[in-house]
Amino acid sequence: MKSDSSVLRIAGGPAPEAFQALFELLDEPVAVCDAGLRLQAANPAFVRFCGVHATTPETLLTTVAQALSRTPTQGLEEGASSEVEVELAGRGSVKVTLARRGNTVAVRSRVETGRLVVAERALLEQARTEGVLLDLSRSVAEATGEEELVAAVALGVKELFPHRTFCIRIVDARTGGLTSLYAEGRLKEGAHEPLVLKQTAVGRTHLDVATLPQGRVLVSREVPLLFTGTTQGVSAPLVASGQLFGAINMEYPEGVEADIAHDERVLLQLANQVAVAVRNAKLIDELTFVRKYLEDLLEKANALILVVNRDRQVVVFNQALSALTGFTKEEVLGKDVLSFIPETEQLRVSAIIAAAMHGESANTFETRLRSRGGEVRVTFATSTMLTPQSEVEGVVAIGQDITVIKELEKRIVHAEKLASIGQLAASVVHEINNPMTAVAAYSESLLMNARMKPDANPSEMEKLRKIQESSLRILRFTKDLVSYARPAKDKPERVQLNAILDQAVGYCEHVVGQAKVSVRREYGADLPPISAVRSNLAQVFVNLITNACHAMTPGGQVTLTTRREGQEVVAEVRDTGSGIDPKHVSRIFDPFFTTKEEGKGTGLGLSIVQGIVESHGGRITVASTLGEGTVFFLRLPVPAQ
């Protein structure tokens, strides 16, 4: 069939150009016949009016001509017109107006013209609507978030329903809480909540009312108007997969023509598309949130988390590993994991990773990692990382730093060795005491005999006195050593602080002599006794005096001072050493922290000292200046009388 602008005629009839001007002026169905009502030509509107389907224009017009030829025309005079009924196949009886001018009869349909125009307009409107919806579907598909999606829907609603006010509300499907709102017009105060759905619309969308959040979503026979200055409106819920994602309300301001049935039909069609898009957008948001949450969980976990792909490239290196090794993520990601393993460990770790790639997870294995400060010891447990097709994608290793644990193990072994040496020393002390007791007894007897002789040689008596003093000194030292090594009694006793300091100095004579330093005593007079476990308090001052000796060069001096301040007895241990770096002062009482060279200190001495002092109800503080020395202050309470 030709285009709507063409004129159709039967062969042998008048040329179409003869009627072209007439047909262009008229939108209604028009045809031209001869005096015998044989159809000569017809405009496209007349062809549509007849409603007869044919393969060629000639066949169509011949069929119509036959119908008209059966129409009675008696009495149709020159210049007159008459309304008659024509039987058309497929249409039944239709009314047309016949007007005769000479041998030409014009056929027109006034009654059907309005219906055809409306139909044509409806078809054009439907085509426009489909075009807008198609463009809208592309826009919402390209939206990367809920805000962009709502903006795209708003543009589509404006184009579909010009001069209307509308409101787009997006809600959380579980809670009914409002997540996005767009309004074109002036909303009434508080009108946007709660969400009110029309009962008939809920039924059409098969929405289960029982699943709707109470208080946030209501179902009513009529939806209240949301905007000021509107007369009526339509609404459509956004429902996808049986879940409510919001609603679109469109209302007519005063003076705007309303076609409720048409607009509601189009709005429901629009709502169906938007609901699916909103559901997909929310699913994407949820997946993005879950992914970001899992990434943060891996990144900020206290455990060491390392992930490598099939090419052994590092793809996850969390903060705990960065803090432990000193390497940043940028320095590690994409590199071969073996480049961060010492050469002596690479072969074993490579075999473990290869086994994990074949699904053989390792419960735990120890290894070393390179770090900026050297190496750290870690333990890892591995598991495979699979794709949705159950293919191995990489290996996940979760572990912990065991550097401190290994150091503790070494120190425990060392402590056990010291304990064994202590037991041996106790045996040696016992063996020394027996002969030294005899030496002391015999020297005292010889000295007494020499004093009784009037002709005794003074030099010989001096030698006997030195023998006696030295033997007594050895016995006193062994006795103090055994007392110090023996487990302390839990029950404190009344002791003199000055005596405890003298005892500690006696223990440290060898250290003092080896360091070539001197000890100065500035004891306060008439100090009240304190309640303490003697051996424990002696250990405190032994540690402090020993540390002072280690911090000084030959010629230095340790000054021991005691005094009373109110209800406390204060002891000071001052040295003339190199002092402590200010950045280390706050950490010197931490377990295992030491500024001494490796192998020369465990970092436990001062933490033990602090624990003993605090167990006696006292406190210990420190003041130090680089290059000038350090002083420790011990404050111990005076017990009530």
matplotlib code that plots the C-alpha trace (Angstrom):
import matplotlib.pyplot as plt

x = [0.0, 1.2, 1.9, -0.9, -0.2, -1.0, -4.4, -5.7, -7.8, -9.1, -7.6, -9.5, -10.8, -9.9, -6.3, -5.6, -4.1, -7.6, -8.6, -5.2, -6.1, -9.4, -7.9, -5.1, -7.8, -9.7, -8.7, -12.0, -12.6, -13.4, -14.0, -15.1, -17.6, -19.3, -23.1, -23.5, -21.6, -18.7, -15.6, -13.1, -10.6, -10.3, -8.0, -6.1, -8.5, -11.4, -9.4, -8.8, -12.4, -13.5, -11.4, -10.9, -7.6, -6.3, -3.0, -3.2, -5.0, -6.9, -8.4, -9.3, -11.0, -12.8, -14.2, -15.4, -16.8, -18.9, -20.3, -21.2, -22.8, -25.3, -26.4, -29.7, -29.4, -33.0, -33.9, -30.4, -30.7, -28.2, -26.6, -28.3, -26.8, -28.1, -27.0, -27.2, -26.0, -23.4, -22.7, -18.9, -17.3, -15.8, -17.3, -21.0, -23.4, -21.8, -23.2, -21.9, -23.0, -23.4, -23.3, -23.9, -22.4, -23.1, -21.8, -19.6, -20.7, -18.6, -18.7, -17.9, -18.1, -18.8, -19.9, -16.7, -14.3, -14.0, -13.4, -10.6, -8.9, -9.0, -7.6, -4.9, -4.0, -4.0, -1.6, 0.7, 0.5, 1.2, 4.2, 5.5, 5.0, 6.8, 9.7, 10.0, 9.8, 12.5, 14.8, 14.1, 15.0, 18.4, 18.9, 18.1, 20.2, 23.2, 22.6, 25.4, 23.5, 20.1, 20.4, 21.2, 18.4, 15.8, 17.1, 16.6, 13.1, 12.2, 13.2, 11.1, 8.0, 8.4, 8.4, 5.5, 3.3, 4.0, 2.5, 1.8, 3.3, 4.8, 6.7, 9.1, 9.8, 12.2, 12.1, 14.1, 12.3, 12.8, 12.1, 10.0, 12.3, 12.6, 16.0, 15.3, 12.8, 12.2, 9.2, 8.2, 5.9, 5.1, 4.5, 2.1, 3.8, 4.5, 2.6, 5.5, 5.3, 3.8, 3.7, 0.0, -0.8, -4.1, -5.8, -6.5, -2.9, -1.7, -4.0, -2.7, 0.9, 0.2, 1.9, 1.4, 0.0, 1.2, 4.8, 4.6, 6.3, 3.7, 3.4, 5.5, 3.3, -0.5, -3.1, -6.2, -9.1, -7.9, -4.5, -4.5, -3.1, 0.5, 0.7, -0.9, -3.1, -3.9, -7.4, -6.9, -4.1, -2.9, -0.3, 1.6, 3.6, 7.1, 7.0, 9.5, 9.9, 7.1, 8.9, 7.9, 10.6, 8.5, 5.8, 5.3, 2.5, 1.3, -1.2, -3.1, -2.8, -6.0, -6.8, -4.8, -7.0, -7.0, -7.1, -7.1, -7.4, -4.7, -2.3, -2.8, -2.1, 1.1, 2.2, 1.8, 3.9, 6.5, 6.5, 7.1, 10.3, 11.5, 10.8, 13.1, 15.8, 15.5, 15.7, 18.8, 20.4, 19.8, 21.2, 24.3, 24.6, 24.3, 26.9, 29.2, 28.7, 29.4, 32.5, 33.7, 32.9, 34.9, 37.8, 37.9, 37.6, 40.7, 42.6, 42.0, 42.1, 44.6, 45.7, 48.3, 46.4, 48.2, 46.5, 48.4, 47.0, 47.9, 51.0, 52.2, 51.6, 50.5, 46.9, 46.1, 48.6, 46.8, 47.7, 49.0, 51.5, 52.5, 53.0, 55.0, 57.3, 57.5, 56.6, 53.7, 51.0, 52.3, 55.7, 54.2, 51.1, 51.7, 55.2, 56.2, 55.5, 58.9, 60.7, 59.7, 60.9, 64.5, 66.4, 66.8, 63.0, 61.9, 62.0, 59.9, 57.3, 57.1, 56.2, 53.5, 52.0, 52.1, 50.3, 47.7, 47.1, 46.1, 43.7, 46.1, 45.7, 48.3, 47.0, 50.1, 53.7, 56.4, 58.6, 60.4, 59.5, 61.8, 61.3, 62.9, 64.6, 65.8, 63.5, 60.4, 59.1, 55.5, 53.2, 50.6, 47.6, 46.7, 43.5, 42.5, 40.5, 38.0, 36.1, 32.4, 33.3, 35.2, 38.6, 41.5, 42.1, 44.7, 45.8, 44.8, 47.3, 46.2, 48.8, 50.4, 53.7, 55.7, 58.8, 58.1, 57.1, 60.3, 62.3, 60.4, 61.2, 64.9, 64.7, 62.9, 65.6, 68.2, 66.3, 66.3, 70.1, 70.5, 68.3, 70.6, 73.6, 72.0, 71.5, 75.1, 76.2, 74.2, 76.1, 79.4, 78.5, 77.9, 81.2, 83.0, 81.3, 82.6, 86.4, 86.0, 84.4, 87.4, 89.8, 87.9, 87.8, 91.5, 92.6, 90.7, 92.3, 95.8, 95.2, 94.1, 97.2, 99.4, 97.9, 98.7, 102.4, 104.4, 107.0, 104.4, 105.5, 103.2, 103.6, 102.5, 99.5, 98.5, 98.7, 96.4, 93.9, 93.8, 93.2, 90.3, 88.8, 89.0, 87.4, 84.6, 84.0, 83.7, 81.3, 79.2, 79.1, 78.1, 75.4, 74.0, 74.1, 72.1, 69.7, 69.2, 68.7, 66.3, 62.6, 61.4, 58.9, 55.5, 55.2, 56.9, 58.9, 60.1, 63.4, 65.7, 66.1, 69.7, 70.6, 68.9, 71.0, 74.2, 73.3, 72.7, 76.0, 77.7, 76.1, 77.3, 81.0, 82.2, 80.1, 81.3, 84.9, 84.7, 83.1, 85.8, 83.3, 82.7, 79.6, 78.7, 76.2, 74.2, 71.8, 69.3, 69.5, 66.8, 64.7, 61.7, 61.5, 59.4, 57.4, 59.0, 60.2, 63.9, 65.2, 62.8, 63.7, 67.4, 66.8, 65.4, 68.5, 70.8, 69.2, 69.3, 73.0, 74.0, 72.2, 74.0, 77.4, 76.7, 75.7, 78.9, 82.5, 85.4, 85.6, 81.9, 80.0, 76.8, 75.1, 72.7, 70.5, 67.7, 65.4, 62.0, 59.2, 56.0, 54.7, 57.1, 60.7, 62.5, 65.5, 67.5, 69.9, 71.8, 74.5, 76.8, 76.3, 75.2, 71.5, 68.4, 67.1, 63.8, 61.9, 62.8, 62.0, 58.3, 59.1, 61.9, 59.5, 57.9, 58.7, 61.4, 62.3, 66.0, 68.5, 71.4, 73.1, 71.7, 72.8, 73.6, 70.1, 66.7, 64.5, 62.9, 65.0, 63.1, 59.7, 60.5, 61.7, 58.5, 56.4, 58.2, 58.0, 54.3, 53.7, 55.1, 52.6, 55.2, 56.1, 59.1, 59.9, 62.9, 64.5, 67.3, 69.3, 71.4, 75.1, 74.5, 73.1, 69.9, 68.2, 65.6, 63.2, 61.7, 58.9, 57.9, 55.1, 55.9, 53.6, 51.3, 52.7]
y = [0.0, 3.5, 6.3, 8.3, 11.2, 9.3, 9.2, 5.8, 5.2, 2.4, 2.0, 3.9, 6.4, 10.1, 11.1, 11.4, 14.9, 16.1, 15.5, 16.2, 19.7, 18.5, 15.6, 17.8, 20.1, 17.4, 15.1, 13.1, 10.1, 11.2, 9.3, 10.2, 8.1, 8.5, 8.8, 5.0, 5.1, 3.4, 4.3, 6.4, 7.6, 7.7, 9.3, 7.3, 8.2, 6.7, 3.5, 3.3, 4.1, 1.1, -1.2, -3.7, -5.4, -6.2, -6.9, -4.1, -0.8, -1.8, -4.9, -2.7, 0.0, -2.6, -4.1, -0.8, 0.1, -3.0, -2.1, 1.4, 0.1, -1.8, 1.4, 2.8, 6.4, 7.1, 10.6, 12.0, 15.1, 17.5, 19.6, 17.5, 15.4, 12.4, 10.2, 6.5, 3.3, 1.2, -2.4, -3.0, -6.4, -6.6, -3.3, -4.0, -1.0, 2.4, 5.8, 8.0, 11.3, 11.4, 14.7, 14.9, 17.4, 16.6, 13.1, 13.1, 11.9, 12.7, 10.2, 11.5, 10.1, 12.8, 10.5, 8.3, 11.2, 12.1, 8.5, 8.2, 11.4, 10.3, 6.9, 8.6, 10.8, 7.9, 6.0, 9.0, 9.4, 5.7, 6.0, 9.0, 7.2, 4.1, 6.3, 8.1, 4.8, 3.3, 6.3, 6.1, 2.4, 3.3, 6.1, 4.0, 1.2, 3.6, 5.1, 4.2, 4.9, 5.6, 9.4, 9.2, 6.8, 9.1, 12.0, 10.0, 8.9, 12.5, 13.6, 10.8, 11.8, 15.4, 14.4, 11.9, 14.2, 17.8, 20.5, 18.0, 17.9, 14.6, 13.0, 10.1, 8.2, 5.4, 3.3, 0.5, -2.8, -4.2, -1.3, 1.1, 3.9, 6.7, 6.6, 9.1, 11.8, 14.0, 16.4, 18.6, 21.1, 22.3, 19.4, 19.7, 19.7, 16.1, 14.7, 12.5, 10.2, 7.6, 6.0, 5.5, 2.9, 2.6, -0.7, -1.5, -0.9, -3.2, -5.9, -5.5, -5.8, -8.8, -7.1, -9.0, -6.4, -8.5, -8.0, -4.2, -2.3, -1.2, 2.5, 3.4, 2.0, 2.3, 0.8, 2.9, 3.0, 6.5, 8.1, 11.6, 14.5, 15.4, 18.9, 22.2, 23.6, 20.2, 18.8, 15.1, 12.6, 9.1, 6.9, 3.7, 1.6, 0.5, -3.3, -5.9, -9.5, -9.1, -6.2, -2.6, -0.1, 3.1, 4.9, 7.6, 10.1, 12.4, 15.1, 17.7, 21.4, 23.5, 24.2, 21.2, 18.7, 15.3, 11.9, 9.7, 6.3, 7.0, 8.6, 5.8, 3.2, 4.9, 5.5, 1.9, 0.9, 3.4, 2.2, -1.4, -0.4, 1.9, -0.8, -3.3, -0.6, 0.4, -3.2, -3.7, -0.5, -1.5, -5.0, -3.4, -1.0, -3.9, -5.9, -2.9, -2.4, -6.1, -6.0, -2.8, -4.3, -7.4, -5.4, -3.3, -6.4, -8.0, -4.7, -3.8, -7.2, -7.8, -11.0, -11.1, -11.6, -12.3, -13.4, -14.4, -15.3, -18.3, -16.4, -16.0, -12.3, -10.5, -9.2, -8.6, -7.3, -5.9, -3.2, -5.7, -7.0, -3.5, -2.5, -5.7, -5.6, -1.8, -2.3, -0.3, -1.9, -0.1, -1.7, -5.2, -5.6, -7.3, -8.6, -12.2, -13.3, -15.2, -11.9, -11.2, -14.6, -15.2, -17.4, -20.2, -20.4, -19.9, -23.5, -24.7, -21.9, -22.3, -26.0, -25.1, -22.5, -25.0, -27.6, -25.0, -24.3, -28.0, -27.8, -29.1, -26.5, -26.2, -25.9, -24.1, -23.5, -21.2, -19.0, -15.7, -12.5, -9.8, -6.5, -3.1, -3.9, -7.4, -10.4, -11.3, -14.8, -15.6, -18.6, -19.0, -21.2, -21.5, -22.2, -22.1, -19.3, -20.6, -19.0, -19.5, -22.4, -24.1, -23.4, -22.4, -18.7, -18.2, -18.8, -17.1, -17.1, -16.0, -15.8, -14.1, -12.6, -15.1, -13.0, -12.1, -15.7, -17.1, -14.5, -15.5, -19.2, -18.3, -16.4, -19.2, -21.6, -19.1, -18.7, -22.5, -22.5, -19.8, -21.8, -24.8, -22.7, -21.3, -24.9, -25.6, -22.4, -23.4, -26.7, -24.9, -22.5, -25.5, -27.0, -23.7, -23.1, -26.3, -25.6, -21.9, -22.4, -24.5, -21.8, -19.2, -21.3, -22.3, -18.7, -17.4, -20.1, -19.3, -15.6, -16.1, -18.2, -15.6, -12.9, -14.9, -15.0, -12.0, -12.4, -12.8, -11.4, -8.5, -9.2, -12.8, -11.7, -9.3, -12.1, -14.2, -11.3, -11.0, -14.7, -14.5, -11.4, -12.9, -16.2, -14.4, -12.2, -15.2, -16.9, -13.7, -13.4, -17.0, -16.7, -13.5, -15.2, -18.2, -15.9, -13.8, -16.9, -18.6, -18.0, -15.0, -15.4, -14.0, -12.5, -9.1, -8.0, -4.7, -3.8, -0.8, 0.7, 1.7, -1.9, -3.2, -0.8, -1.9, -5.5, -4.7, -2.9, -6.0, -8.2, -5.7, -5.4, -7.4, -5.4, -2.1, -3.2, -4.4, -1.1, 0.9, 3.2, 4.3, 4.1, 7.0, 6.7, 9.6, 8.0, 9.9, 9.4, 7.9, 6.5, 4.6, 0.9, -0.2, -3.3, -5.3, -8.7, -8.3, -10.3, -8.8, -5.2, -6.1, -7.4, -4.0, -2.1, -4.8, -4.3, -0.5, -0.4, -2.9, -0.8, 2.3, 0.6, -0.5, 3.0, 4.7, 4.8, 4.2, 6.9, 7.3, 7.4, 5.8, 7.9, 6.2, 8.6, 8.0, 10.4, 10.7, 12.8, 12.8, 9.2, 7.9, 6.8, 7.9, 6.2, 7.6, 5.7, 8.3, 7.7, 9.9, 7.9, 8.8, 9.2, 7.9, 9.1, 11.1, 8.9, 5.8, 7.1, 6.3, 2.7, 1.6, -0.2, -2.2, -5.9, -6.9, -3.3, -2.6, -0.1, -2.5, -4.3, -7.7, -10.4, -7.9, -7.3, -9.1, -6.0, -7.6, -6.0, -2.7, -4.3, -6.7, -3.7, -1.8, -4.9, -5.4, -1.7, -1.6, -4.8, -3.0, -0.2, 2.2, 3.7, 4.2, 7.1, 8.2, 11.4, 11.5, 14.0, 12.9, 13.2, 13.9, 10.8, 9.2, 9.0, 6.6, 7.6, 4.9, 5.9, 3.4, 3.9, 4.1, 1.5, 2.8, 2.3]
z = [0.0, -0.8, 1.6, 3.2, 0.9, -2.3, -4.1, -5.1, -8.2, -10.4, -13.8, -16.4, -13.9, -13.8, -13.1, -9.4, -10.0, -10.7, -7.1, -5.4, -4.3, -2.9, -1.0, 0.5, 2.0, 3.6, 6.5, 6.4, 4.2, 0.6, -2.6, -6.2, -8.2, -11.5, -12.0, -11.6, -8.2, -9.7, -7.6, -9.6, -6.8, -3.0, -0.5, 2.1, 4.9, 2.9, 2.4, 6.2, 6.8, 4.7, 6.7, 3.9, 3.6, 0.1, -1.5, -4.1, -4.3, -7.4, -5.6, -2.6, -4.6, -6.8, -3.6, -2.3, -5.7, -5.8, -2.4, -3.5, -6.8, -4.7, -3.0, -4.2, -5.6, -6.7, -6.2, -5.9, -8.0, -9.4, -6.6, -3.9, -1.1, 0.7, 3.7, 2.9, 4.5, 2.7, 3.4, 3.6, 4.1, 7.6, 8.7, 8.3, 7.7, 7.7, 6.9, 4.1, 2.5, -1.3, -3.2, -7.0, -9.3, -12.9, -13.6, -10.5, -7.1, -4.1, -1.2, 2.3, 5.9, 8.5, 11.3, 11.2, 10.7, 14.3, 15.4, 12.8, 13.9, 17.5, 16.5, 14.5, 17.4, 19.8, 17.5, 17.3, 21.1, 21.6, 19.2, 21.2, 24.5, 23.3, 22.1, 25.4, 27.3, 25.1, 25.7, 29.4, 29.6, 28.1, 30.6, 33.6, 32.3, 32.1, 35.6, 38.0, 41.2, 42.7, 42.4, 38.7, 38.2, 39.9, 37.8, 34.6, 35.6, 36.4, 32.9, 31.4, 33.4, 32.4, 28.7, 29.1, 31.2, 30.4, 32.6, 35.5, 39.0, 40.1, 42.9, 42.7, 46.0, 46.4, 49.6, 51.2, 50.3, 53.8, 56.1, 53.9, 54.8, 52.2, 50.4, 47.5, 46.8, 43.7, 43.5, 40.6, 42.3, 45.8, 48.2, 51.0, 54.4, 55.5, 52.5, 51.3, 54.2, 54.8, 51.3, 50.4, 47.7, 45.8, 46.6, 43.0, 42.0, 44.7, 43.4, 39.8, 40.9, 43.1, 46.0, 49.4, 51.8, 54.8, 53.8, 53.7, 56.6, 59.1, 59.7, 56.6, 53.8, 53.8, 51.4, 50.7, 48.2, 47.2, 47.2, 48.8, 46.8, 47.6, 46.0, 46.6, 43.8, 42.2, 41.5, 40.8, 40.2, 39.5, 41.1, 40.5, 42.9, 42.0, 42.4, 41.2, 42.3, 44.8, 46.6, 46.9, 46.0, 46.0, 44.0, 41.4, 41.9, 39.1, 39.6, 37.5, 38.4, 38.0, 34.4, 33.0, 31.0, 32.6, 30.8, 33.9, 32.1, 29.5, 32.0, 34.6, 31.9, 30.8, 34.4, 35.2, 32.2, 33.2, 36.9, 35.8, 34.0, 36.8, 39.5, 37.8, 37.4, 41.1, 42.2, 40.1, 41.3, 44.9, 44.3, 42.8, 45.8, 48.2, 46.3, 46.3, 50.0, 50.8, 48.6, 50.3, 53.7, 52.9, 51.6, 54.7, 56.8, 55.1, 55.1, 58.8, 60.3, 63.2, 61.5, 58.7, 55.4, 52.2, 48.9, 45.7, 42.3, 40.1, 38.9, 42.5, 42.3, 45.5, 45.2, 48.9, 51.4, 54.4, 56.9, 59.5, 57.1, 56.0, 59.7, 60.4, 57.4, 56.7, 53.1, 51.6, 49.5, 46.4, 46.9, 47.2, 45.0, 41.7, 42.8, 43.1, 46.7, 46.7, 46.4, 50.0, 51.2, 52.2, 49.7, 52.3, 52.6, 49.0, 47.9, 50.8, 50.5, 46.7, 47.3, 49.8, 47.4, 44.5, 46.7, 47.7, 44.0, 43.6, 46.6, 49.3, 52.1, 54.8, 58.3, 59.5, 58.5, 59.8, 57.6, 57.6, 55.7, 54.6, 56.3, 56.3, 59.5, 58.5, 58.9, 60.9, 61.7, 60.9, 60.8, 58.1, 57.3, 53.6, 51.7, 48.1, 46.5, 43.9, 41.0, 40.5, 38.2, 41.1, 39.5, 41.7, 41.3, 44.0, 47.6, 50.8, 53.7, 57.1, 59.9, 62.8, 63.9, 66.0, 66.3, 69.9, 70.7, 69.2, 71.2, 74.4, 73.7, 73.4, 76.7, 78.4, 77.3, 78.5, 81.9, 82.2, 81.6, 84.3, 86.7, 86.1, 86.7, 89.8, 91.1, 90.3, 92.0, 95.1, 95.2, 94.6, 97.5, 99.7, 98.8, 99.4, 102.8, 104.4, 103.8, 104.3, 107.6, 108.6, 107.4, 109.3, 112.5, 112.3, 111.5, 114.5, 116.7, 115.5, 116.0, 119.6, 120.3, 118.8, 120.9, 124.0, 123.2, 124.4, 121.6, 118.8, 115.5, 114.5, 110.8, 111.3, 113.3, 110.5, 108.0, 110.3, 110.5, 106.7, 106.4, 108.9, 107.3, 103.8, 104.9, 106.8, 103.7, 101.5, 103.9, 104.2, 100.4, 99.9, 102.6, 100.9, 97.5, 98.6, 100.4, 97.2, 95.0, 97.4, 96.6, 98.6, 101.4, 100.6, 104.0, 104.3, 107.4, 108.9, 107.3, 107.2, 103.7, 104.3, 105.2, 102.0, 100.0, 101.7, 101.0, 97.3, 97.0, 98.5, 95.8, 93.1, 94.2, 91.3, 88.8, 90.3, 90.2, 86.7, 85.5, 87.4, 89.0, 92.6, 94.9, 97.1, 99.9, 101.2, 103.6, 105.7, 109.4, 111.6, 108.7, 109.9, 109.0, 106.0, 105.3, 102.5, 101.3, 101.9, 99.0, 96.5, 97.5, 97.4, 93.8, 92.9, 93.9, 92.4, 89.1, 89.3, 90.4, 87.7, 85.0, 86.3, 86.1, 82.5, 81.5, 82.7, 81.5, 83.9, 86.6, 86.9, 90.1, 91.5, 94.2, 96.6, 98.5, 101.1, 102.9, 104.4, 102.8, 104.8, 105.0, 102.4, 102.3, 99.2, 97.6, 94.7, 92.4, 90.4, 87.8, 85.7, 82.6, 79.0, 79.9, 78.1, 74.8, 75.5, 72.9, 74.9, 78.4, 78.2, 77.2, 79.6, 81.9, 79.0, 79.0, 76.6, 75.7, 76.0, 74.5, 75.1, 72.3, 71.3, 73.8, 76.5, 77.9, 78.0, 78.6, 81.6, 84.4, 84.8, 84.3, 87.1, 89.2, 88.6, 89.5, 92.8, 93.8, 93.0, 94.9, 98.0, 97.5, 96.1, 92.8, 90.7, 88.3, 86.2, 85.1, 82.5, 80.5, 77.6, 78.3, 82.0, 83.6, 84.9, 88.3, 89.5, 92.3, 94.5, 96.9, 99.5, 102.1, 105.8, 107.6, 110.3, 113.8]

ax = plt.figure().add_subplot(projection="3d")
ax.plot(x, y, z, "-o")
ax.set_aspect("equal")
plt.show()
